[in-house]
Amino acid sequence: MRTLRRWASAARTRVRGVNLRRAGEVTTVLAACLALVISLWTASASNDRADRSRVDDLRARLRDDMSKLGELFRLVRETDLIEADDALGPAVGADSDGYRFEHGLLQQTLYNDQSAGQRRRRHRAIAAELERISQQARSSLPLGLLLDIARHYRAGDDNVGAGRSAHKAACSLASTGASIREVAAICRQGLEDLEGRGRQGEAARIRAQLLELLLAATELDWNAEREPDGTNVTERLARDAIAAADESQDTNLRVRVRYLYGKVLLYTQGLHQALGPLRESWEAAVASGDGVSQLLAGCEYGRQLPKIDVAAGIDVLLAAAQIAETDPAVRLSDDPVIIRARDMLYLQIGVNLMDAGNLGPAVVRLRDAVGNIRERGTLGLLPIGLNYLAQAELGIGQVEAGQRTLEEVVGLAAGREVGAWDAVNLAYLGWLRVVRLRDPTGLSLLNEARAATARHWQANLASLVENLYIAALLEGPREGGTLDTVEQAIDGVIGQTRRTGMLRSEVVALSLLARLKLLNGDLDAALLASDAAVAHLREAKWALAAVNAEEVLVHHAIVLAARGDIVAARNAVRRAAAEVRRKARSLSPDQQERFLREVPVNVLVAETVRNLAESNSARHAQRG
């Protein structure tokens, strides 16, 4: 410690030995050279004529500062305050020299020998110059530089500038496919910078943009947990984004963020609460004529509408896709929120084509969309995209491909806490192992998924996990008491779906209940539950997101046959067979063969058709 104090004292003496005027000269020269150094870095990143011309213009404007490069080297020799560092220069630009303070104490001494006001002014000046150059640069600047701009604005007490720079840095990081938690951390810092800095104009606009990006980056982590005062953190962020956009007086931004609240409500409360705000945001976006707003609102409304009306949802998604492909503000945007919505839009079109029974085009679209997301690393979309792709692969009988896809997506969550979407992926893999691969170890994955869902409950996902667990218990190896466990779980799902409006999960749960009651020999209860499932499906025109119509119908036929109503059973299974044939027609000939032979529900439909035909023939023979 004594040695360090002696060194520090010597360092201060050394600085004062060259007098404060010379120390100030170092600071001034360093600041003046900074813009030129960054300009040279920009020039080295591209050698086309436009960039050379821009740098030439910049050099002309900074001709006086060019001479200070020599002065800086002279100060290295005369003062010993700074030293040349050849490793730094080439990292910035081929013709750049690198310098650093000989020791941090020297830097701190120089820094402390300025008044607080001087430091703030110099921080703001450096930040403004760096920001000006970053706006002119055609190539992306390093994240560290963008964060430095925010840091200088923050140190200069320009918190609006700090918030604006934080948003740019977060957007830059998001475009690299980096950790969404890092993106979220930068957004939160920017929001903290803006606290207490007014709610009007630019501050409000930047706040709305930061909130929108933060919500997009953290979607996989949303949950319905309530604070002691009854509020939900994510709902509050969405409301704050809307309020900030309103205060900004930016007409397009006000329309643009309206979709956020409905999107959040789906996760925290359910479909009943979400669809109204989502529909209103879509209608407002269409009325505004703003392409970005139509993309964002259309993607979310079209994403959720298929939970009650698949065809109408696809219509909205296709209208948004038309905007995405023709509006330059959408098609050419580098805004990570817009890029994410574009990629989500194409995922949703693919999965909704699957829900509508158009399996061949669905698989092609999903593979293309997932490929684009892999390439861009789009803000947390890969776990969702791989889930959709696995469902499509399993749906056409590609079990090995589906298994690989699910194992990949489950592996993405390795080493971190399992979130809500991670739980869905775990549940699908567990179900696949138990039901399709006859591997009972899948139950441990299903139990892990249920535990994660309880920790991170989301209205639109929790019932999916529970129905997969129930199906695995019904179709996998059963032990004593299993059926009692199944009935309790089904009762819980039905109660939950009626609160949240998740009709798709209610239909599946009712069909599972009918199968359970049939196993228990309670034919009246089985028919009551199966009738309710089929009635919901009929009202939805035989198509609901994540509901396999032929599966519900064939089990309905089995219940009817068990009660002796062969005519009604044959009608039900004929509709199921027609669904299978319709889906098969969307596939290539080799895919059709696998689809009909290897998808279990299709095999069950064919067997039920034969059994009912034989039963009908036997009855006619008896009558004869």
C-alpha positions in Angstrom: 0.0 0.0 0.0 2.8 2.4 0.9 4.5 1.7 -2.5 1.2 2.5 -4.3 0.9 5.8 -2.4 4.5 6.7 -3.3 3.9 5.9 -6.9 0.6 7.9 -7.0 2.4 10.9 -5.3 5.2 10.7 -7.9 2.7 10.5 -10.7 0.9 13.6 -9.5 4.3 15.4 -9.1 5.2 14.3 -12.6 2.0 15.7 -14.1 2.4 19.0 -12.2 6.0 19.1 -13.3 5.0 19.6 -16.9 2.5 22.1 -15.5 -1.3 22.0 -15.8 -1.2 24.0 -19.1 0.7 21.1 -20.7 -1.6 18.5 -19.1 -4.6 20.4 -20.4 -2.9 20.5 -23.8 -2.8 16.6 -23.8 -6.5 16.5 -23.0 -7.4 19.1 -25.7 -5.3 17.3 -28.4 -6.7 13.9 -27.5 -10.3 15.2 -27.8 -9.5 16.9 -31.1 -7.9 13.8 -32.6 -10.7 11.5 -31.5 -13.1 12.4 -34.4 -10.3 12.0 -36.9 -9.3 8.6 -35.6 -12.9 7.3 -35.8 -13.2 8.8 -39.3 -10.2 6.8 -40.4 -11.6 3.7 -38.9 -14.8 4.3 -41.0 -12.7 4.8 -44.1 -10.8 1.6 -43.6 -14.1 -0.4 -43.4 -15.0 0.5 -47.0 -13.0 1.7 -50.1 -15.8 2.7 -52.4 -15.7 6.2 -53.9 -18.6 7.6 -51.8 -16.8 6.7 -48.6 -13.5 8.1 -49.8 -15.2 11.3 -50.8 -16.9 11.6 -47.4 -13.6 11.1 -45.6 -11.8 13.6 -47.8 -14.5 16.1 -47.0 -14.1 15.3 -43.3 -10.3 15.7 -43.5 -10.7 19.1 -45.2 -13.0 20.2 -42.4 -10.6 18.9 -39.8 -7.3 20.2 -41.5 -6.3 22.0 -38.3 -6.8 18.9 -36.2 -4.6 16.9 -38.6 -1.6 19.0 -37.5 -2.3 18.0 -34.0 -1.4 14.4 -34.7 2.2 15.5 -34.8 1.7 17.5 -31.6 0.3 14.4 -29.9 3.4 12.4 -30.8 5.6 15.3 -29.6 3.8 15.2 -26.3 4.6 11.5 -26.0 8.3 12.3 -26.1 8.3 15.4 -24.0 5.9 14.7 -21.1 5.8 10.9 -20.5 2.1 11.4 -19.7 1.0 9.2 -22.6 2.8 6.6 -24.7 2.4 5.1 -28.1 0.6 1.8 -28.4 1.1 0.2 -31.8 -1.5 -2.4 -31.1 -4.3 0.2 -30.8 -3.7 2.1 -34.0 -4.3 -0.6 -36.7 -7.4 -1.8 -34.8 -8.9 1.6 -35.5 -7.5 2.4 -39.0 -4.5 1.4 -41.1 -3.0 4.9 -40.9 -3.9 5.6 -37.3 -1.5 5.8 -34.4 -2.5 4.4 -31.0 -2.0 6.1 -27.7 -2.8 5.4 -24.1 -2.1 6.9 -20.7 1.0 5.5 -19.1 -1.1 4.6 -16.0 -4.7 5.0 -14.9 -3.6 7.3 -12.2 -2.3 9.8 -14.7 -5.6 9.7 -16.6 -7.5 10.2 -13.3 -5.2 13.1 -12.3 -5.8 14.9 -15.6 -9.5 14.2 -15.3 -9.7 15.5 -11.7 -7.8 18.7 -12.7 -10.9 19.9 -14.6 -13.9 21.4 -13.0 -17.2 19.5 -13.0 -18.6 21.8 -15.6 -15.6 21.4 -17.8 -15.9 17.6 -17.6 -19.6 17.7 -18.5 -19.0 20.0 -21.4 -16.2 17.9 -22.8 -18.1 14.7 -22.4 -21.0 16.2 -24.3 -18.7 17.5 -27.0 -17.1 14.1 -27.5 -20.4 12.3 -27.5 -21.9 14.8 -30.1 -18.9 14.4 -32.4 -18.9 10.6 -32.1 -22.7 10.5 -32.7 -22.4 12.8 -35.8 -19.7 10.5 -37.3 -21.7 7.4 -36.5 -24.7 8.9 -38.3 -22.6 9.4 -41.4 -20.9 6.0 -41.3 -22.4 3.5 -43.8 -20.9 0.5 -42.1 -21.8 -0.6 -38.6 -19.8 0.9 -35.8 -18.5 -1.3 -32.9 -20.9 -1.8 -30.1 -18.3 -0.5 -27.6 -18.2 2.8 -29.5 -22.0 3.1 -29.4 -22.0 2.4 -25.7 -19.2 5.0 -25.2 -21.4 7.6 -26.9 -24.1 6.8 -24.3 -21.6 6.9 -21.5 -20.2 10.3 -22.6 -23.8 11.7 -22.8 -24.5 10.3 -19.4 -21.4 11.8 -17.9 -22.2 15.0 -19.6 -25.6 15.1 -17.9 -27.4 14.9 -21.3 -29.7 12.0 -20.4 -31.8 12.3 -23.5 -28.7 11.8 -25.6 -27.8 8.9 -23.4 -31.2 7.3 -23.9 -31.0 7.8 -27.6 -27.6 6.3 -27.8 -28.6 3.4 -25.6 -31.4 2.6 -28.1 -29.0 2.7 -31.0 -26.6 0.4 -29.1 -29.4 -2.0 -28.2 -30.6 -2.1 -31.9 -27.0 -2.7 -33.0 -26.6 -5.6 -30.6 -30.0 -7.1 -31.4 -29.1 -7.2 -35.1 -26.1 -9.5 -34.3 -28.2 -12.2 -32.8 -26.5 -11.7 -29.4 -28.0 -12.5 -26.0 -31.4 -11.0 -25.6 -30.6 -10.4 -21.9 -27.8 -8.0 -23.0 -30.2 -6.2 -25.3 -32.7 -5.9 -22.5 -30.0 -4.6 -20.1 -29.0 -1.8 -22.4 -32.7 -0.9 -22.9 -33.2 -0.8 -19.1 -30.1 1.5 -18.7 -31.5 3.8 -21.4 -34.9 3.9 -19.6 -33.1 4.7 -16.4 -31.3 7.5 -18.0 -34.6 9.0 -19.1 -36.2 8.9 -15.7 -37.2 12.3 -14.5 -36.2 13.9 -17.8 -39.5 15.0 -19.0 -42.3 13.3 -20.9 -42.5 15.4 -24.0 -40.9 15.4 -27.4 -37.8 13.4 -28.1 -37.5 12.0 -24.5 -41.0 10.5 -24.8 -40.3 9.2 -28.3 -37.0 7.5 -27.2 -38.7 6.1 -24.2 -41.5 4.5 -26.3 -38.9 3.0 -28.6 -36.8 1.6 -25.8 -39.9 0.0 -24.2 -41.0 -1.5 -27.5 -37.5 -3.1 -28.0 -37.3 -4.2 -24.4 -40.7 -6.0 -24.7 -39.8 -7.6 -28.0 -36.4 -8.8 -26.5 -38.0 -10.3 -23.4 -41.1 -11.9 -24.8 -39.9 -15.4 -23.9 -39.7 -14.4 -20.3 -43.1 -12.7 -19.8 -45.3 -14.2 -17.2 -48.6 -13.5 -15.4 -47.1 -12.9 -11.9 -48.8 -10.1 -10.0 -47.1 -7.6 -7.7 -48.5 -7.0 -4.2 -50.5 -4.1 -5.5 -52.1 -6.4 -8.2 -50.2 -5.0 -11.1 -48.2 -7.0 -13.7 -44.7 -5.7 -14.6 -45.1 -6.5 -18.3 -48.6 -5.0 -18.6 -47.2 -1.8 -17.0 -44.4 -1.6 -19.5 -46.8 -1.9 -22.4 -49.0 0.8 -21.0 -46.0 3.0 -20.4 -44.9 2.5 -24.0 -48.4 3.6 -25.2 -48.3 6.6 -22.9 -44.8 7.7 -24.0 -45.8 7.4 -27.7 -48.9 9.5 -27.0 -46.7 12.1 -25.3 -44.2 12.2 -28.1 -46.8 13.5 -30.6 -45.4 11.2 -33.2 -48.5 10.1 -35.1 -47.0 6.9 -36.5 -45.4 5.9 -33.3 -48.7 6.3 -31.4 -50.3 3.9 -33.8 -47.3 1.6 -34.0 -47.1 0.7 -30.2 -50.9 0.1 -29.8 -50.4 -3.7 -30.5 -48.2 -4.1 -27.4 -50.9 -4.1 -24.8 -53.0 -6.7 -26.5 -49.9 -8.9 -27.2 -49.0 -8.7 -23.5 -52.6 -9.4 -22.3 -52.6 -12.7 -24.2 -49.7 -13.9 -22.1 -50.9 -12.5 -18.8 -54.7 -12.9 -18.9 -55.8 -14.7 -22.0 -57.4 -14.5 -25.5 -60.7 -12.9 -24.3 -58.8 -9.9 -23.0 -56.2 -9.7 -25.8 -58.3 -9.9 -29.0 -60.1 -6.6 -28.6 -57.0 -4.4 -28.2 -55.3 -6.4 -31.0 -58.2 -5.9 -33.4 -58.4 -2.2 -32.5 -54.6 -1.7 -33.1 -54.9 -3.5 -36.5 -57.8 -1.4 -37.6 -56.1 1.8 -36.5 -52.9 0.8 -38.3 -54.9 0.1 -41.6 -56.6 3.5 -41.2 -53.3 5.3 -40.7 -51.8 3.8 -43.9 -48.4 3.4 -42.1 -46.7 0.3 -43.3 -44.7 -0.3 -40.1 -47.8 -0.1 -37.9 -49.7 -2.5 -40.2 -46.9 -5.0 -40.1 -46.6 -5.0 -36.3 -50.3 -4.9 -35.5 -51.1 -7.4 -38.3 -48.5 -9.8 -37.2 -49.8 -10.0 -33.7 -53.5 -9.9 -34.5 -53.1 -12.5 -37.3 -51.0 -14.6 -34.9 -53.8 -14.8 -32.2 -57.0 -14.7 -34.3 -56.4 -18.4 -35.5 -57.0 -19.5 -32.0 -60.7 -18.9 -32.8 -60.8 -18.5 -36.6 -57.9 -19.9 -38.6 -59.1 -18.6 -42.0 -59.6 -15.1 -40.8 -56.2 -15.1 -39.1 -54.5 -16.2 -42.3 -56.2 -13.4 -44.2 -54.8 -10.8 -41.7 -51.3 -12.4 -41.9 -51.3 -12.3 -45.7 -52.4 -8.7 -45.7 -49.5 -7.9 -43.4 -47.1 -9.9 -45.6 -48.2 -7.8 -48.6 -47.0 -4.8 -46.7 -43.8 -6.5 -45.7 -42.9 -7.3 -49.3 -43.9 -4.0 -50.9 -43.4 -1.2 -48.4 -39.7 0.0 -48.4 -40.0 1.2 -44.8 -40.7 -2.4 -43.8 -38.8 -4.4 -46.4 -35.5 -2.5 -46.0 -35.7 -1.6 -42.3 -32.8 -2.5 -40.0 -35.0 -1.9 -36.9 -34.8 -5.1 -34.8 -38.4 -4.8 -33.8 -39.5 -4.7 -37.4 -37.1 -7.5 -38.5 -38.5 -9.6 -35.6 -42.1 -8.9 -36.6 -41.3 -9.8 -40.3 -39.7 -13.1 -39.3 -42.5 -13.9 -36.9 -45.0 -13.1 -39.6 -43.6 -15.7 -41.9 -43.4 -18.2 -39.1 -47.1 -17.6 -38.3 -48.2 -18.0 -42.0 -46.4 -21.3 -42.0 -47.9 -22.7 -38.8 -51.4 -21.4 -39.7 -51.2 -23.1 -43.1 -50.5 -26.2 -41.1 -53.5 -25.6 -38.8 -55.6 -25.1 -42.0 -54.4 -28.5 -43.3 -52.1 -27.2 -46.1 -49.2 -29.3 -44.8 -46.8 -29.3 -47.8 -46.6 -25.5 -48.2 -46.5 -25.1 -44.4 -43.4 -27.3 -44.0 -41.6 -25.4 -46.9 -42.5 -22.0 -45.4 -41.5 -23.0 -41.9 -38.1 -24.4 -43.0 -37.4 -21.2 -44.9 -38.5 -19.0 -42.0 -36.4 -20.9 -39.5 -33.4 -20.7 -41.9 -33.7 -16.9 -42.0 -34.0 -16.7 -38.2 -30.9 -18.9 -37.7 -29.0 -16.6 -40.1 -30.1 -13.4 -38.4 -30.4 -14.6 -34.8 -33.7 -12.8 -34.6 -34.4 -11.7 -31.0 -35.4 -14.9 -29.3 -37.5 -16.3 -32.2 -35.6 -19.5 -32.7 -37.2 -21.5 -29.9 -40.6 -20.6 -31.3 -39.7 -21.3 -34.9 -38.1 -24.7 -34.1 -41.2 -25.6 -32.1 -43.5 -24.9 -35.1 -41.2 -26.7 -37.5 -41.1 -29.8 -35.3 -44.9 -29.9 -35.1 -45.1 -29.7 -38.9 -42.5 -32.5 -39.3 -44.2 -34.7 -36.9 -47.5 -33.9 -38.5 -46.4 -35.3 -41.9 -44.8 -38.4 -40.4 -41.2 -37.2 -40.3 -40.6 -38.5 -36.8 -36.8 -38.6 -36.9 -36.6 -35.0 -38.2 -39.1 -33.8 -35.6 -37.2 -35.5 -32.9 -33.9 -33.8 -34.0 -35.6 -30.5 -34.2 -37.1 -30.8 -30.7 -33.8 -32.0 -29.2 -32.1 -29.0 -30.8 -34.6 -26.5 -29.4 -34.5 -28.1 -25.9 -30.7 -27.9 -26.1 -30.9 -24.1 -26.6 -32.1 -23.8 -23.0 -29.3 -25.8 -21.5 -27.5 -24.0 -18.7 -30.2 -21.5 -17.9 -33.5 -21.3 -16.2 -36.3 -22.9 -18.2 -38.8 -20.3 -19.3 -42.4 -20.6 -20.6 -41.5 -21.4 -24.3 -38.7 -23.7 -23.1 -41.3 -25.6 -21.1 -43.5 -26.0 -24.2 -40.6 -27.4 -26.1 -39.7 -29.8 -23.2 -43.3 -31.0 -23.1 -43.4 -31.7 -26.9 -40.2 -33.7 -26.6 -41.4 -35.6 -23.6 -44.7 -36.3 -25.3 -42.9 -37.5 -28.4 -40.8 -39.9 -26.4 -43.7 -41.4 -24.5 -46.4 -41.5 -27.2 -44.5 -42.0 -30.4 -41.3 -43.6 -29.3 -42.7 -45.6 -26.4 -40.0 -44.3 -24.1 -41.3 -43.7 -20.6 -38.3 -41.5 -19.7 -40.2 -38.7 -21.5 -42.4 -38.3 -18.4 -39.5 -36.7 -16.6 -39.3 -34.0 -19.3 -43.1 -33.5 -19.0 -42.9 -33.1 -15.3 -40.0 -30.6 -15.7 -42.0 -28.7 -18.2 -45.0 -28.6 -15.8 -42.8 -27.3 -13.0 -41.4 -24.6 -15.2 -44.9 -23.6 -16.4 -46.0 -23.2 -12.8 -43.1 -20.8 -12.2 -43.5 -18.8 -15.4 -47.3 -19.1 -16.1 -48.5 -17.8 -19.4 -52.2 -17.9 -20.3 -51.6 -19.0 -23.9 -49.0 -21.7 -23.2 -49.8 -23.3 -19.8 -52.7 -25.4 -21.1 -50.7 -26.6 -24.1 -48.1 -28.1 -21.7 -50.8 -29.7 -19.5 -52.7 -31.3 -22.5 -49.4 -32.9 -23.7 -48.9 -34.3 -20.2 -52.4 -35.7 -20.1 -52.1 -37.3 -23.6 -48.8 -38.9 -22.5 -50.5 -40.4 -19.4 -53.4 -41.7 -21.4 -51.4 -43.2 -24.2 -48.2 -44.2 -22.4 -47.6 -46.9 -19.8 -50.0 -46.5 -16.9 -49.5 -47.3 -13.3 -52.0 -47.4 -10.4 -53.8 -44.1 -9.9 -52.8 -42.7 -13.2 -56.3 -42.3 -14.4 -57.3 -40.4 -11.3 -54.3 -38.0 -11.9 -55.5 -37.6 -15.5 -59.0 -36.6 -14.5 -57.8 -34.0 -12.0 -55.4 -32.5 -14.6 -58.2 -32.4 -17.3 -60.6 -30.6 -14.9 -57.8 -28.1 -14.2 -57.2 -27.4 -17.9 -60.9 -27.0 -18.7 -61.4 -24.5 -15.9 -58.3 -22.6 -16.9 -59.2 -22.5 -20.6 -62.7 -21.1 -19.9 -61.1 -18.3 -17.9 -58.5 -17.5 -20.5 -60.5 -18.1 -23.7 -58.0 -20.6 -25.0 -60.7 -22.5 -27.0 -58.1 -24.7 -28.8 -56.9 -26.1 -25.5 -60.4 -26.6 -24.3 -61.4 -28.6 -27.3 -58.3 -30.9 -26.9 -59.0 -31.3 -23.1 -62.7 -32.2 -23.7 -61.7 -34.8 -26.3 -59.1 -36.2 -23.8 -61.8 -36.3 -21.1 -64.1 -38.3 -23.5 -61.3 -40.8 -24.0 -60.7 -41.1 -20.2 -64.4 -41.6 -19.5 -64.6 -44.3 -22.2 -61.7 -46.1 -20.5 -63.6 -45.9 -17.2 -66.7 -47.3 -18.8 -68.8 -44.1 -18.3 -70.3 -43.9 -21.8 -72.7 -41.1 -21.0 -70.0 -38.8 -19.6 -67.8 -39.8 -22.6 -70.4 -38.7 -25.1 -71.2 -35.5 -23.2 -67.5 -34.4 -23.3 -67.0 -35.6 -26.9 -70.1 -33.8 -28.1 -68.9 -30.6 -26.6 -65.5 -30.9 -28.2 -67.0 -31.5 -31.7 -69.6 -28.7 -31.2 -66.7 -26.2 -30.6 -64.8 -27.5 -33.6 -67.9 -27.3 -35.8 -68.5 -23.7 -34.8 -64.8 -22.9 -35.7 -65.4 -24.4 -39.2 -63.4 -27.5 -38.3 -60.1 -25.6 -38.0 -58.5 -24.3 -34.8 -54.8 -23.5 -34.2 -53.0 -26.5 -32.6 -56.1 -28.7 -32.9 -56.0 -31.8 -35.1 -59.7 -32.1 -36.3 -59.4 -35.7 -37.5 -58.1 -36.8 -34.1 -61.1 -35.2 -32.3 -63.5 -36.7 -34.8 -62.1 -40.3 -34.8 -62.3 -40.5 -31.0 -65.8 -39.1 -31.2 -66.6 -41.9 -33.7 -65.2 -44.5 -31.2 -67.3 -43.1 -28.4 -70.4 -43.2 -30.6 -69.7 -46.7 -31.7 -69.2 -47.8 -28.1 -72.7 -46.5 -27.4 -74.1 -48.5 -30.3 -74.8 -45.5 -32.6 -73.1 -46.9 -35.6 -74.6 -44.5 -38.1 -73.4 -41.4 -36.2 -70.0 -43.0 -35.7 -69.7 -43.7 -39.4 -70.6 -40.1 -40.2 -68.0 -38.8 -37.8 -65.2 -41.0 -39.0 -66.0 -40.2 -42.7 -65.4 -36.5 -41.9 -62.2 -37.5 -40.2 -61.1 -39.5 -43.2 -62.0 -36.6 -45.5 -59.7 -34.3 -43.4 -56.9 -36.8 -43.8 -57.4 -37.0 -47.5 -57.5 -33.2 -47.8 -54.2 -32.8 -46.0 -52.6 -35.6 -47.9 -53.4 -33.8 -51.2 -51.1 -30.9 -50.1 -48.1 -33.3 -50.0 -45.9 -34.8 -52.6 -46.6 -38.5 -53.6 -43.7 -39.8 -51.4 -44.7 -37.6 -48.5 -48.3 -38.8 -48.9 -47.3 -42.4 -48.4 -45.5 -41.7 -45.2 -48.2 -39.4 -44.0 -50.9 -42.1 -44.4 -48.7 -44.9 -43.1 -46.8 -43.4 -40.2 -48.9 -40.7 -38.6 -50.7 -42.6 -35.8 -54.0 -40.7 -36.0 -54.3 -41.4 -39.7 -53.7 -45.1 -39.1 -56.4 -45.0 -36.4 -58.8 -43.3 -38.8 -58.3 -46.0 -41.4 -58.7 -48.8 -38.9 -61.9 -47.2 -37.5 -63.3 -46.8 -41.0 -62.7 -50.5 -41.6 -64.0 -51.6 -38.2 -67.2 -49.7 -38.6 -67.7 -51.0 -42.2 -67.2 -54.5 -41.0 -69.6 -53.9 -38.1 -72.2 -52.5 -40.5 -71.8 -55.5 -42.8 -72.2 -57.9 -39.9 -75.4 -56.2 -38.8 -76.8 -56.4 -42.3 -75.9 -60.1 -42.4 -77.6 -60.8 -39.1 -80.8 -59.0 -40.4 -80.7 -61.1 -43.6 
